[in-house]
Amino acid sequence: MFPPFMCDVSSDHTQRRRHHQERKLAMLSFWRDGLERQLAAVNASIDTLKGQIERDAQKES
């Protein structure tokens, strides 16, 4: 089907492009949030292990 006569096709394209960009931004933000949670868990594990190593080193002294 053809668009109605005198219809601004470029605005429709602009709206679709904007919608696509907003959905892509939402997806990337979702991925980033998940990665930040994983990074926080890894950082917490590293801090815990460092604390355990220091504690064990003090016991040996």
C-alpha positions in Angstrom: 0.0 0.0 0.0 1.1 3.5 -0.7 0.9 6.2 2.0 -2.0 8.7 1.8 -1.5 11.6 -0.6 0.3 14.6 1.0 1.4 12.5 3.9 4.8 13.4 5.3 6.7 10.1 4.9 9.9 11.5 6.4 8.3 12.1 9.8 7.2 8.5 9.8 10.7 7.4 9.1 12.0 9.8 11.8 9.6 8.4 14.3 10.5 4.8 13.5 14.2 5.6 13.7 13.7 7.3 17.1 11.7 4.4 18.4 14.4 2.0 17.3 17.1 4.1 19.0 15.1 4.3 22.2 14.6 0.5 22.3 18.3 0.0 21.5 19.2 2.4 24.4 16.9 0.5 26.7 18.5 -2.8 25.7 22.1 -1.5 26.2 21.2 0.0 29.5 19.7 -3.4 30.6 22.9 -5.1 29.6 25.1 -2.5 31.4 23.0 -2.9 34.6 23.6 -6.7 34.5 27.3 -6.3 33.9 27.5 -3.8 36.8 25.9 -6.3 39.1 28.3 -9.0 38.0 31.3 -6.6 38.5 30.1 -5.6 41.9 29.9 -9.3 42.9 33.5 -9.9 41.5 34.8 -6.8 43.4 33.1 -8.1 46.6 34.7 -11.5 46.2 38.1 -9.9 45.6 37.8 -7.8 48.7 36.7 -10.8 50.8 39.7 -12.9 49.6 42.1 -10.0 50.3 40.7 -9.8 53.8 41.1 -13.5 54.3 44.7 -13.5 53.0 45.6 -10.6 55.4 43.9 -12.3 58.3 45.7 -15.6 57.6 49.0 -13.7 57.3 48.5 -12.1 60.7 47.8 -15.4 62.3 51.0 -16.9 60.9 53.1 -14.0 62.4 
